[in-house]
Structure formats: structure tokens, C-alpha cells
Amino acid sequence: MSSLITTAVPEGTLQQQATSINKEHTTCCYCGVGCGVTATIQNNQVIAVQGREDHPANFGRLCVKGSSLHQTQHSPERLLRPRVHNQEVSWEQALSYSARSFQDIISKYGPDSVAFYLSGQLLTEDYYVANKLIKGFIGTANVDTNSRLCMASAVVSHKRAFGSDVVPGCYEDLEKTDVLILVGSNAAYAHPVTFQRIAKAKQERPHLKIVVLDPRRTATCDIADIHIPLAPGSDAYFFNGLLSYLAQHNYCDAHYIAEHTQGFEAALSAAQKQVNNIHAAAAACDASVDLIAEVYRLFAQNKKVVTLFSQGINQSSSGVDKGNAIINCHLATGKIGKEGACPFSITGQPNAMGGREVGGLANQLAAHMGFDDQADIDRVAQFWQAPNMAQTEGLKAVDMFKAIDEGKIKAIWIMATNPVVSMPDADFVKQALQKCELVMVSEVIADTDTAKAAHVLLPATGWGEKNGTVTNSERCISLQKGFLPPAGEAKHDWQIISLFAQKMGFKGFDYLHTIDIFKEHAALSALNNTRKQTPARAFDISAMADITLKQYSNLLPIQWPVNQANPNGTQRLFSTGSFFTPSGKANFIAITARLPVLQAQRNEVIMNTGRIRDQWHTMSRTGTAPHLLAHTQEPYVDIHPQDARQLNLLEGQLVELGNRGARYIGRVKINAAQRAGEIFAPMHWNAKYASSARADALVNPFVDPICGQPEFKHTPVSIVRHNTQWTGFLVTTKNHEPQCDYWAKITVQKGYVFRVAGVQSIAFDHWLKQQYPEVEQWQELQDSQGEYYRAAGFVASALVVVFNANQGHIGPTESRWLNDQLGESIEDGVRYSILAGNTGCDDEDQGAVVCACYQVGTNTINRKIRSGCQSAEALGQVLKCGTNCGSCIPELNAMIQACRSTGV
């Protein structure tokens, strides 16, 4: 058994000559768009990436995160060896200890005393082996995934309506439609490459109407014909109203309803009871009657309509019903299974869909089978030759961590995710893990918030090292190829799980390559998957069950189903009007819309959380790339001007949010794109990058009772001005946590910038020298009133720290020039320039970065606008901004409009 630890094949590795340059096709590891990437490798390092022009998801385009894959490849915090209780050990020791601990706990408390928590960052093959082990051999379905936090609502909506968890359309539908309705989706930031496809289609076909339903006016509204800032959580009222409107004005497709659906009358009756006219819809949504009427007409009078929905729908205590309210309207008009016509749930993670294919959620079995059918349970058990097959579904994410806190779950294995930051009520999750008897974490990064809670820390391979498949939002399977040797002693997740299973004495985990797992996965998808000559289940890749190693290693993107009837994949589903329900007909679901669980009380606002443009999840990778932090450098709070006036808040001040004993501190951004009484706070910051900015720690653990997805988009929080007595910044080569009430870390090319602030007046010189005892020489400047302080510290002649601080909440001016001086030898005559923050020359500062791809700042852009560049295209021609991923184009357009409005 122990010999397998050293002989398992690390497939996908290229042993390259010292001077060789290779190009490899792979897939991006960030959002659910699933972009194809061509990586250039030299000396076992990725030196460049570009979009793969023949990949159907992106046709050569990458967003700024994808374009930076090579720059996030080598983290200084990379986990390189296994650790047990913070001591580095061998793989043999780590796995023996872990397996023995699991066995002891199971022997004493039973299989339901252990759990796995997985991630949409895992490859399908990793996911498959994990589910096979815990459900089939350990004997519990206590395995859930962070996909529960983003896709669980859509999963159940699809299953209720279609009989299977399936997205019926494809990306091409977004370009071919005549009306595109984006609901709860800021695609410009969350799915930027798909958004640019939409923007291009709009440019080429101006008659394409784009509607955005979102409480915020986001960057996505840059291309919208209509934006309705509906009340948070009111989406199901909107679509119930649309269903009533379609019936009232005879826009329903009676033939399609009769031939291909069931349950229409009950669904219509429920909708009409709540929202029987446009005025009722407008009242429920707190929106304009005229705008709602216009959108209803657009949906009714156009045959080609796509409704693209995302986290604003899913992350809700009634997300399943919202999804079905949308689907009901498409079924009522037959707008499904046709080019340019479908409901389209766009996923958040690179493999959230692949995880669902293998039963990654606690209430699923592999190959789209489930616990509600004993035949499915027996079928999977027999196929796996599983000795301890779980018979009932397990605990979903929120309940899983509650069970840990209550002592019911004694051991948990967390893979490729960071729940101490990403789960609702995240402080509770942290406390639960601290009480847990055994916490195992498989990770790439050694010091994530969750890794710090681990008793056993196992080094996993990352992008470019691991090899396997992912499935994107349009059911497209792509290969995420391994072309680098694993860093240190890291192993692939499937290897780690297989070796662990062997240590526990289980057979059936002797895989040597991911192709072995993929073929097993494909074969299982075909098992008893027929019903009267048609598939019983949507997921079917049986045509790939005999794939060769060469075919697998050169896998071209392909959309499932891939079977005998569709050997080249399937672009759209339901074109014949046949569904995966027992009757073959789609189900209308009667929806009674309801608002979020809690509303704001006095002195509270509603907090909405979500993604920003250039960061990913909890920043463990993207936070290490300097230019990805250039656009948005620290935590912030978007707040409406009316609320800012009432709370006496100024732009750039620090504000403090509170709920559940947790707090979030961020900079005020006064933004009329917010609704009054509502704020937005980004989800990404963690304890490595800020002192108090884990937004999800404030989120209540309310979940949709059907699917268990948390209500991230609607949290009442208190809001007060932070009691800032002084504020400033540190520019330093030292990675540490400054001793003050507020700090936020920004990675720069030669070190770090820390924005800092305190609630108590301090002696700046004393405080600074406590933070940096290693400094040999100090240069200091302070005014006689003690209003400001400037200092620079040197080791030998090299600059290692600069500190600028002012009394009050207004910080000193920063300069990118100063960051570039870190580590440089500074002559005595130049040291006062360091204190001043510039050389005194005439070079103009570029200003805050707008275009992260090319690091183009606001001052540079505004100068070009004033000199005559009156379009994003014109700016791109002279500055290149907006010409790579296009994510900054909405901001460029806003700057152009502001210049026209003010004449400045």
C-alpha cells in the first residue's frame, strides 16, 4: 500500500529541456464560462497565456483574471509538504494518521459522524472519486460542496421543471436571441467573456433588446436598453406577474402547453392570486409600471427570448421558486429548445456543473441519479461494488457545519475551498471547526483562513499541474490539462483520495491516471439510462466510455449528452418537446412568491454581497497578483447618496457594518446606482488581506428550505461611521499584520502597501518602530502640531518601509512611484523625495487604475478624453485600455459621459 504513494502516476507532466518552449491547450480555472487557454511553457514555468481561438466558450478572449493565470502560478504561501498538527511529515505519516483517525471515529460513532466538503474548483475526476469513497464505501452522504452556495437553487428548479438538472441552451443563444433578460446577474464582472460576446452581438444587431433586472445599476447595465431596479428578492413576483400577463393577453402557446407540459392551470392560478396585473407587479417589485409593462411586452411579442439568471436569483431563501417562476414563463410560450429561446442558469465556478454530474451534493448520486429512487441507489452500489452504500441523503452545507458545532460530526475533510470566509455566519463556521475532533484540508495555499484550522493539511496540485475535465455553464466538457510538475510534494486530489481509501482498506481505488476515472464515470452515465428508446436521464456521456488515452489527452470541447444518438455532442436540449420526467412532459410549478426572511429595522440597511471585477472567491490566488489589486484595492461599501447624508458619511471614510457579532470595515463609495436603504459589500476579502472584511461573517444562515442554498443577497446590518482617529499607509517589503484597528493589504510588484487606520491617537514614531525593529536607519518628518507624520526606514541603504499618516479620517496622498522604490538603494540626497512621495519631476501620476490588463489609470484616461477621445474604441486605439478582456469598457463609457456632462 505504501508503495503506491511514490508510484502513482503524476500524469500530464512535461519533462522539458532547459531551453524548450511548448504551447499547451487547457481550460481556465476561474468562473463558469469555461474559457479555453493556450499556455506557453518554458523551463517548467508558464511564461504567458492567451485565449484559445478555437474554443467555443471564448473564441480567443480572456478576462483579466484568465490573462493573469501565469502570474498567480507561484504563490509564496504555496503548501509544499503534508502537515499534521503544524509539523511537516511524510505522505505515509499523514495518510496513515488521517485514515486511522477516520476509522476510529467511524468505529465509535458510525459513518454519519464524518463528512467531506468539496468545491467547484475540483476537477470532475476528483469529485467522482470523493463521492464514490464517502457514499459508496464509508457509507454516508455527508458530502456537500461550495456549489451549494451558488447553484443549488437552479439545480432543484431544473429537476422540478425538466426532470433533470440541465441547462437547455447554449452561449450562442445569447447572441442569437432578440430579447435578453439578465436577472440577478452582473455578467460584466462575474462572467466578463460571456458579457463581451453579448456586447458584440448588441453592436452587430442593434435591434437586440437587453433588459437587466437588478436592485443595483451595475456595469452590466452599460449595454442595457432597460434597467429595472426592482426590490431585493421580488423576482418571483415579477415573473408571476409576467405569467399572468401572458395568459391575460393571449400570448401563451396553447398547443405547446397541451402537448409538452403539465400543471399549467395550477401555476397560472397561483400567479394570478398574487400578481394579476402590471400595477400589482410594480407595487410588489417597487418598480415603474411603464418599465414593467415594456418588458412584459418584449417577452410576449418576441419568439426569441433568453432569460439569463444567476446569483441574484439563486442566493435566496426562495431561490428554487424564483427559478421555476422564470421557467414557467418560458414553458407557457414554448420559448425553450429553440435557437435564441431558453431559460439559462449561468454558473459561478469552473466545475460547478461537473460536480453535479458525479453527485457532488449531499442529496445527489452520481450520473444524475438520486436518493429518492431505491433503484438508483442499488444501481450505483452494484456498479461501484460498494460495500456500505449510503441509503439516504446527507447534510447540506449549513446543516453540516451546525452538526460539527453540535459534536455530531467528529471529522471533516475540506477540499479546495475556504468555508471560514465563504460560508454564511462564517465566524460560527470558524468556531465549529475549532471544536471539531479532526479537520483535514487539501489545499494549494498553506495559510488560508480554513487551512489555519486544520489538524491535517495536505498539499494539492493547482492549475497547470493537475489534469482532468471540467464542465462549464453550457454543458461543455473541456480538459484542464496538466503540463507542469507538481510543486514540492503536492499530489492530485484524486490521488490523495485514492491513497486515503486504500489506507482505510477499501478496494476499487487503484486508479493510475484520470482517464481511468473518466471512463468509469462515462460508463456509469449509461447504466440503465433508457426509457422507451429515449434517455431516462439527461446526463449521458456513454459514447466516451471507451475513450483512448490519446483521445482524452487531446479532448476537444464537447457538450453533453454525448451518446450513440449524439456522438458529437448536443448543443440544445428539448427541441422535440420531450423532457426527463416520467411522463416526458415538462412540469409547471405553482409558485407563491415570498420576500426574504428578514427586513431592515431602524438603523439598519440591507447588505448585498457579490463579486468584483478582478478578484476570485477568497483571493488566495488572485490576491497575489499586483495588477489584479490595482483596480479595487481594499474593502468598500457602496451606499446611496441619501443614506450617506443621513449617516453623515463622506466619500473615502471608513464605515463599519455589524451583524451576528461580526463586523466589516470598508471605505465608503457614494453610489447613486444603489437603491436607498441598501448597500453592497464585496465577498472576497479574508483575514490575510484585511483586518475586518469577511463579509459573509455577517450573513444570516437562512436557507431555501427546498435546496439549502443560503440567502447571501439580503442581510440586514447595522451601519455606523468608523471612529477613525488617524489614517495612513505603509509601503513595505514585509508581509505582516499591522497592529491597528483597520488594515488592508495590497500586493505590489516589490512588496506590499497597507492602508491603515486607528481608533486611538498614537505616537506614530513609537508605533512604527515597534512594527519594524529590524530597520537600521530612519528618516522622519513631522509637523509641529502633530497633524501628519512621514517616515522611511532603511536596512543598509535599501528602502524597506515608508509610513505616511494624518490625524483624522482623510489619508495622505499615495504614489505608485513610491512602490517602485522598495528594495532599492536610496542615496541620502533622495531620501526626502521618498518622504514627499515623488521625485519632484514633471511626470504626471496615472491615477487609480481602470484598465487592469494594461494598468491604465484615471488621470491618463481623462486627459485623452479631454483631448478628443470620445468613445471606448478611440481610447483603446491610443491607450489599449478595453482592448483585451473589455471588462473596463463600462467604466470607460461612464468616464466619457461624466466628461460630457461636466465639461471637465
N, C-alpha and C positions, 0 to 999 in steps of 0.2 A: 504493500500500500504506500509506504513512504517513498518508494522509488518513483511513483507517479508524480510526485511533487517536482522532481527535476526533469522528468522525461516528457511531460505533457507538451504538445507542440504549440509554440507561440506563433501561430500562423500569420501570414501577411507581412512578415518582416523581410525587408530587402537588405541583404548584405552588400553594401555598396563600396566601390573603390573610392579612395580618398578624394579624387578629383572628379568623380562622375556626377552627372546631373540627370535626374529622372523626373518624369511627369507621371502622376497617377490620378485617375478619376476616383472621386469619393463623394460623400454627401455631407452637407453642413450639419453641425450638432446642436444648433440652436432651435429656432421656432419650428412650428409645424408646417411651414411652406415646403420644406424638404429640398432645398436648392442643391443642384449638382455643383461640385467644386473640382477644379483641377489644381492639384498641389505640385509645386516644384520642390524637389528634394535634392539636397547636396550634403554629403558627409553626414548622413543620418539626421539632418535637420531640414525642416520645412522653411525655405527661404522666401517663398512667395505663394500666393493663392490667387486664383481668378475664377470667375463663374464659368461653368461648363455650358458651352453654347448649344450642345445637343440634348441638354436635359429639359424635359417638358415642363418642369416646375418653374424654371427661371430663365432659360434661354440665354445664359451668359451673364445675367445680372446678379450681383450680390449686395446685401446691405452692408453697412459699416462694420457690424459685428462679424459677419461672414468674411469680409475683406481683411479682417484682423486676426483670423484664425492662427496664422503663423506667429503673430506677436503675443498670443496668450499661451503658446505651447510650453514655455519653460517658466513655471512659477517658482519663485524662491521658497515657497512653502510646500513644494511637492512632497508627498508622502512616498518614501522610497523603501522602507522595510516594515515588516509587521511589528506591532507593539502590543504588549499585554501589560496592563496597569502601568502605562507610560515607559515601559522598558522595552528596548528593541530585542526581538527574539527571532528565531528561525521560523520559516513557514511550518516546519514539522511541529515545533513547540506551540505555535499559535493555533494551528488547526486541531491538534490533539487536545489542547486545553479547551477550546471552544466546543468541540464535538462532545467531549466528556461532560462539560457543564450542561449542554443541552440535554444529553441523555439523563443526567442526574435529575434535572428539573422535570423532564417528562415522566421519568420513572416515579417521582414523588407526587407530582400534581396533575399528570395527564397531558395529552398533546395540546389541549387548548390553553395551556399555560405559557406557550411560546408563540412568537409572531414574527413575520417579515414585513418590512415597509420598503417598498420598491419605488421606482422612478421612471418617468418618461424619457430620462437620459440613458437608460439601459437599452441595449440592442435587443431585438426580438428573441434571439437565441439565448441571451442571458435570462430574459424574462421567462422563457419557456422552461428552462432547467430549474429556476427558482420555484415556479409553480408546481412543477412535477414533484420536486422534493417535498415541499411542505404539504401540499394537498394529497398527493398520492402515497407518500412514504412516511412522513412524520404523522400525518393523519389529522390535520386541522386546516381550515380555510381562513385562519387568521393571517391573511396576507393581503395587504392593500397597497396602494401606490399614490404618489402625489397627483396622478391623473384624477383621483377623487376630488381634488381641489379645483380642477379646471374643466373636466369633461363628463363627470358622472351624470349630470342633468341631461345632456344631449344623448348619452347612451340610452337612458331609460325612455326618453321621448321617442327615439328611433325604434326601440323594441316595442313600445306600446302601439305605435302607428304602423310600422312596417313588418313587425315580427322579428326583426333583427337589427342589430346595431350597425347601421350602414349609412354613409353619406351618398345620396343618389347621384349627385352631379360631379362636375369636374371644373378645374380652373378655367377652361375655355368658355364655360357657361357665363363666367363673369364678364367676358369680353363680347360674347355673342348676344347677351340679353338686351332688351330695350329699356328695362327698368331694374335698377339695382338698389335694393333697400338694405342698408347696413344697420344692424340693430345691436347695440351694446358692443360695438367693435370700433376701436381706434386703429384700423388697419395700417394707417400711415406710420405708426410707431410699432405696433405689435407684429405686423406681417408686411413689412415695407416693400418687399419684392412683389408680392401679390398686389399691393396697393399701386405700385408703379405700372403694372400691367393694366389695372383698371384705368389709371390716369391716361395711359397711352390710348386705350380704347375710347375714352371720352374725347380725346383730342382728335382721333380719326373719325369718330362717329358722334358729332355734336348732339344729335337727337337722343343719344343715350341719356336717360334721366337717372340721376343719382340722388338718393334720399338717405339722410343719416338721422336715426332715432337715438339720441344720447342726451342725458342731462347736461353734459358738458359740450361746449363747442370746441372740438378737438382739431388737430391738424388734418384729420380725415375730411373735415368739412371744407377744406380748401378747394375740393373739386365737386362739392355737392350743389345741386340745384335747390334742394330744400333741406333745412335742418330743423328738426322739431326737438326742442329741449324738454322732453317730457319728464314728468315727476319720477324720481328714482323708484324702480320697482313696479311701475304701472304698465309695463309692456303687455301683459296678458289682457288688460282692459282694452288696450289699443287694438289688439288682434281679434278679441271677441267682438269689438265694435266693427272691425272690418268684415268679419263673417256675417254679422247681422246686415251690414250694408250690402254685401254681395247678394244675399237672399232677397232683401227688400227691393233691390233694383234689378232683379232677374239676371244677375251675372254668374250664377252658379251653373256648372256644366251637369245638367240632369242626367245625361247619358253616362258620363264618366262615373258619377256618383252611384248610379244604379248598377253598372256593370263591374266596377272595380273597387267599391268601398262598402263599408257597413258602419252604422251608428250615426249617420248624418243628422237625423231628426233630433236625437238626444243632445248632440253637440250644439246644434243651432238653438234649441230651446234654452240650454244653459247660458249661451251667449246672449240671447235676447232678454233673458231675465235680468241680466246685469247691465248690458250696454245695448240698448235697442235703437239708438240713433247717434248721429255725429255729435250733437250737443252733449249727450251723456258721456261719450268717449272723451271729448275735450275737457269736460269737468273732471273726469276720473284721472286724466293724464296731466291736468293743469297746463293745457296747451291751447293753441289757437284753433278755433273752429275751422277757419278758412284753410289753414295748412293741413289739418287732418282730412278735410274734405278733398283737397287736391291730391293727397297721397292715396286715399281710398279710390279716387277716380283713376289714377295712374295704374294701380294694381288691377282694377276691374276691367279697364279698357285695353290693356295690352296683353297679348298672348305670351310674350316672353318676359317673365319676371323672375328674378332671383332674390331671395331673402337670405342674406349672409348674416349669421348670428354667432356671437362669441361670448366672452366672459360676462358682459353686462346682462346677458340672459342667464347663463349657466350658474354664476356665483350668487345664488339666491336661495332663500328658504322656500321658494316655489318655482325653481328653475325648470323642473320637469314639465309642469303645466304651461309655462311660458313657451317652451319648445313645441309642445303639442298644439298650443294656440296658433303658432306660426304655421305648422304643418297642416292644421285643419283648413286654413285658407287656401293653401296650395292644392290640397285634395279636392276642395269644393269647386275649384275652377279647372282641375285637370292640369295644373301647371307643375308637372313633375315627370321625369323620364324623357324630357324633350330638350333639344338644344336651347340653351338660354333660359330654361324654366325649371326651377327647383328650389327647395329649402336647402341651405348649405351651412352646416355647422363647421366652422374653421377652428382647428385645434391649436393648442398653445405650445406643445412640446414636440421635439423631433420624432418621438416614437410613442406618443400617447395612444395612437391607433394600433400600433404593433403590439403594445402591451395588452390591449383589449382582445386582440386576435388569439392570444395564448391564455386568456383568462386571468389577467393580472389583478383584477379587482376581487374583493372578498366574496362577492355574490356571483362570480362567474366561474365557468370551467373552460378549458382550452377549446379552441376551434369553434367559438360562439355557441358552446353548449352551456348548460346551467344546472343549478341545484333544484330547480322547480320540476325537473323531469328525472325520475329514478332511472329511466332507460339511459339517459345521458351519463349519469353518474357511473352506472355499471359499464357503459361503453368505454368511457375513459379509463376506468380502473382496469378493465381487461386489456386494453391497448397498452397501457403502461406496465401491466403485470404488477399493479400497485398493491402491496400487502395491507395498507392501512388507509384506504381511500376515505377522505372526508365525505360525510353524508349531508351536511348542512352548511349553509353559507357562514362566513366568519364575520369578524368585527370590522366595520368600516373605520376610516382613519380617526375621526374624532372620538368614537367609542373605543377604539383600540388604545389610545393614549389615556383615556379615562380608566380603562381596565388596568393599565400599567400603574397608574396612581393608586388604584384600589388594591393592588397586590394580586390581582387575578392573573395577569400576565407577568411572568417572572423573568423572561428573556425575550429580547427583540434584536433582530438583525436588520439594520438600516443600510440600504444600498443606494449610492449615487444621488442622495438628496439631503436636504438640510432643514428638517422639520422644526428645529428650535427657532428658525427665522420664518419659515413659510406657513406653518400651521396657524389657524386662529387660536387666540388665547395662548400665544407662544410661550409666555412665561410659565404657564401651567405645564406645557409640554416639557419645558426645561426641568421643572421641578419633578415631574413624573419620572423622567429619565434618571435623575439623580437618586431616586428611590429604588430604581429597578435593580434586580439582582445581577443581571448580565445584559450589558449593552454592547452589541457588536456593530461596527460601522465599516463598510467597504467604501473607500474614498480615494480620490486623486490628490486632494489637498489635506494637509495634516492638521490644520488649525481652524477648520470651520467651527461655527458655534456648536454644531451637533457632535463633531469629532471630539471636542473637548469633554463631552460627557461619556465617551466610550471607555469601556474596560478593555475591549479588544479592537484594535484599529488595523485594518487590512488594506495594503496598497493595491489599488486597481489601475488598470491601464486607462488611458484617456484617448481623446480623438487623435487619429493618426497612428495609434498603436493597436487599438482593438479593431476587430474585423467581424462584420455581420450586417444584418439588414435592419432597415427602419421603414416605417410606412407613414406617409405624410397625410395631409388633410383630404386629398382626393383619392385615397386608397392606393397610392402609388408606392410600390416596394422598390427601394433602392439599396445599393450596397454602400455601407460606410466602411471603407477599405482600410486595412492595416498596412502601413508601409514603413513604420519606424519600429525599432526595437523597444521593448518596454523599458521605461525609466527605472533605474535601480532594480529592485526585486519585484516590481509590480507584476501582477497576473491579471488575465482577463476574468471578468466576473463569472462567466460560465465555468471557467477552470476552478475558481475558488469554491463555487457552489458544489461542483462535482467532487472535488477532493474532500470537502467537508462531508458530503453524503457518503463517500467511501469510508471516511473515518467513523461514521455512525453505523457502518456495516451494511449499507444498502447497495444492491446491485442495480444495474441499468444506468449507470452514470460514468461509463468508461469512454466518453467522447474524446476524440483526438483532434477534432477540427470542427469549426462551426458548421461546416456542410453536413456533418453527421446529425447535428441537432436540427438544422433546417429541413433535411429530408424527412426526419421523423415528424416534425411539425406539419409538413406538407401532406404526409401520408395520413395523419390524424384528421386533417381537414376533409378528407374524402370519405371517412368512415361512416357508413350508413347515411350518406348525405344525398339521398334521393327520395322523391315523393311524386309518384305518378309521372315519371320521366322528367321532372324538374327538380332542382336542388331544394333540399329541406332547409338548408342554412345558407346564408349569403356568403360567408367566408369559405372559399374553396380554392386552394392552390394545388389541387391534386396533379395537375399537369407538370408540376415541378418536383414531384416526389422522387423521380429518378434523375435529377439534375447531376451533371458531372462536375468534378472539381474545376475544370476549365470553364465550364458554363457559369458556375457560381462565382468564380473569381473575376469574371468579365460580365457579370449580370447587368443587363440593360434595364432601366426603369420600366416597370410594368404594373398596371392597375388590376387588382383582383376584382372579381373572380378570374382565375387562370385555370381552366379545366379543359376537358375534351371538347366541350362546345365552344369555348373561348380560349384557344391556346395562346393567342396574342394579347390576352387581357381584355378588360371591359371598361369602356370609357364612361358610359352612363348605365344606370340600373332603372328598372321599372318601365322601360319603354313599351313593353307589351301590356302593362297594366296588371301584371302578376306580382304578388308580394309573398313574403315568407311567413305569413300567418297560416294557421290550419285551413282556413277557407280559401286562401290565396288572395283575399281582398284586404285592402288597407283599412285600418281602423280609425275612424274619427273618435276623438276623446272629448267627452263633455268636460268643459273647463269652467270652474268657478274661480275667477281671478281674485287674488288677495295681495295686500301690500306687505312690505317687510314686517318682521316681528315687532320691532321697537321703532318708535318715532322720537324725534328730539324733544327733550324737555327744556325748561328755562335754562339759559346759559349753556346750552349745548348746540352743536352743529352736527350735520350728517357727514361722516367721513367716507369717502370713496377711495379705494386703493387700486393701483394698477401699475402697468409698465411705463417706463420712459424709453426714449428712442434708442439710446446707445448701450444700455445695460441689460444683463440677462439674469433672471432669477435672483439669487442672493450674492452675486458679484464675485464668487470665489475665483472665476476665471477672468471675466471682463474687467473687474476692478484692478487687475494688474497691468492693463494696457493704458499708458498715459493718455493717448488721444481719445479713448473711449470715455474718459472722465473730463474731457475738455469742455464739452457742451453743457453738461449738468454736473456740477462739481460737488454738491453737498445736498443733504436732505432739504426739502422745501415743503411749503403748504400753499397751494393755490386757494385764494379766497376772494370772494366778490367785493367790489369797492364799498358797497353798502355795509357789509359786515365789518370790513376794515375800519370804516368810520365809526361804527358803533362801539367797536372794541379798542378804538384809538391805536390802531396798528399802522405802521409805516412800512413802505417797501424796504426789504432787506433786514428788517428787525427779526429777532428770533421769537418764535411763538411756541407755546407748549400745549400739546394735546394730552388728554388723560382719559383712561378707562381701564377697568379691571385691575387697578393698582399699577398699571404700566404707564409710561409716558413716552411721547415722541416729541423731539425738539427739531424744528426746521426753520428755514428762512421764509419770511413772508413774500409771496409773489401775488401782488394785487392783480386780479384777472377777471375781467368782465365776462369771460367765457364760462365762468361758473354760475350756477344758479345761486341766488341769495339763500343763506342758511345752509349751504353745502360747501364742502371743501374737498380737495384732492390731495392725497399724500402718496408718494411712490413707495412700492413694496420692497425695493431691492436692498436697502442698507442694512447692515448687520453689525455685530459687536466688533468686527475687525476694522470697519470703516467709519464708525460713528459711535459716540458715547451713548446716545439715547434715540435711536431711529429705527427700531424694529417695528414697523407699522402694524404688522399682523399680531403683535402682542396686545394691541388694543381691540382687535376684532372679537366680537362675541362668538362663542361656539354654537350659534344657531345653525341648524342644517335643514335642508329639504327632507321632510320625513320619508319621502319615497326613495331617494337616491343617496342621501347622506352628504350632499355637497354643501359646504359652508357658505354663509351669506357675507362674503367679503365686501360687497359693494355698498353696504348700508349699515354703518355703525355710528350711533350717537356718541359723541365725545365732548368732553369739556374743552374749552379753549381759553387760554389766558396768555397775556404777554409775558415772555420770559424776563425774569428780573435781572437783566444784563447790567452789570456794573462796569465791565470793561470788555473790549473785544479786540482781536488782532489775528495775526497769522504767524506761523512758523514755516520756514523753508529749511529743510534739514536732510541730511543723509541717513538719519537714524529712524528706524521703524519702531515706534513705541506708542504708548497711550499717554498723552499729556495729562498732567494732574490738574484738571479743571472741570467745571460743571458741564461744559459743552466742548466737544471737538469733533471734527470731521476730517478724515484722511483722504488726500488726493494724490494718486500716484503720478509722478512726473518723470521725465527721462532720466534724471540723475539722482532721484531720491523721492522726497515726499513734501507736500505742502499740507499743513494742518491749519484749518480755520479753528480758532479757539475763542472761548468767552467764559467769563466767570461771574458768579453772583455775589462775590465779596471782593472788595478792594484789596489789592495785594501790593507788596513791594516787588515790582517787576524784576529788578536785578537779582534779588534773593531767590525768587521763584524760578527764574531762568537757570541760574547756576545750580540749583538743586536738580533740575531736569537734565543738565548736561555737565556732570562732574568731570568728564573726560576732556573738556575744552581747555586748551593751554593758554590761549590769549583771547581777550575780549576787547572789542571796540564798541563804545557805548555813546548814546546821545539822549539827553532828556531835558525837557523844558523846565524852567524854574517853578512852574505851577504844578508840575507832575501830571499834566494832561496827556502827554504822549511819551513813549519810550522806544528807542531804537537800539538794537544791539546786533553785533555779528561776532561769531565765535570761530576760532581757527585752531587746527591741530597742525603744528609746524606752520606752514604758510597757507595750507589748504582750507578753504571755506567749508565748514561743516554745519553751521546753523546761522540763520538770520531770524530775528524776532522783532516784529513791529506791533505795537499795541497802542490803543487810545482808550481813555476813560469814556464811559458811555456806550451806546449801542452802535454807533457808526464807526466802522473799522477803517484802518488806513488803506491807502491805495496800493494795490498789488501790481506786479510787473512780471510778465513772462521772461523778461531779460534776466531777472534775478534768479529764476530757477536754473537757468543755464550756467550760472557761475558756481553751482555746487561742485565741490571736489576740486575746483581749480585753484591754482596758486595765485593769490591776490597780493600784488605789491602794496607797500604801505601807502603810496600816493593815491591808490584807487579805493582804499577801504571806506572812505567817506562817501564815495559813489554807491557802494554797497548799502550803506545806511540810508542814502537818498532813494535807492531802488532803481537807479538808472545811471547811465554814463554821462548824462548831460548833453549828449549829441542830439541831432535833429531827427533821428529815426522816430517815426510815429508808431505808437503801440497799436497792434492789430485789433485789440479789444477782445471781448468774450467770444469764444469760438461758436460759430453757427454751423459750418460745414466740418464735421469731424473727419471725413475722408481726406480732405486736403488742408485741414487746420486753418480755415479762412475765418477771420473774426469780424465782429460787427462794424468796427471803425473802417476797416478796409472795404467792406461791402457798401456801407453808407457813402463813402467817398465816390465809389463807382456809380452808385445810383444818382448822386447829385451831378455827376459828370455826364449823365445821359443814358446809363444802362437801365432801361425801364421794363425789363422782363427778366424772368429767371434764366431764360435761354441766353440773353445778352450777358448777364453776369457770368454764366457758365463759360461763355466764349473767352472772357478776359481773365477770370479768376479760377475757373474749373469747378467752382462750387456747384453742387447739384448735378454734376455730370457722372458721378459714379453710382451711388445707390439711390439718389434722389430724395432721401429722407428729409433733407433740409429745404426742399423746394417750397413747402407750405410756409416756412419761416421767412424765406427769401421774398415770397409774394407778400407776406404781411409787412415786411420792411419797406417794400416798394410802395404799398398802399399807404403806409404811415407817412412816407416822404411826400407823397402826393397830397395827403390830407393836410399836413402841416406846412408844406412848402420849405421844409428844412432838410 
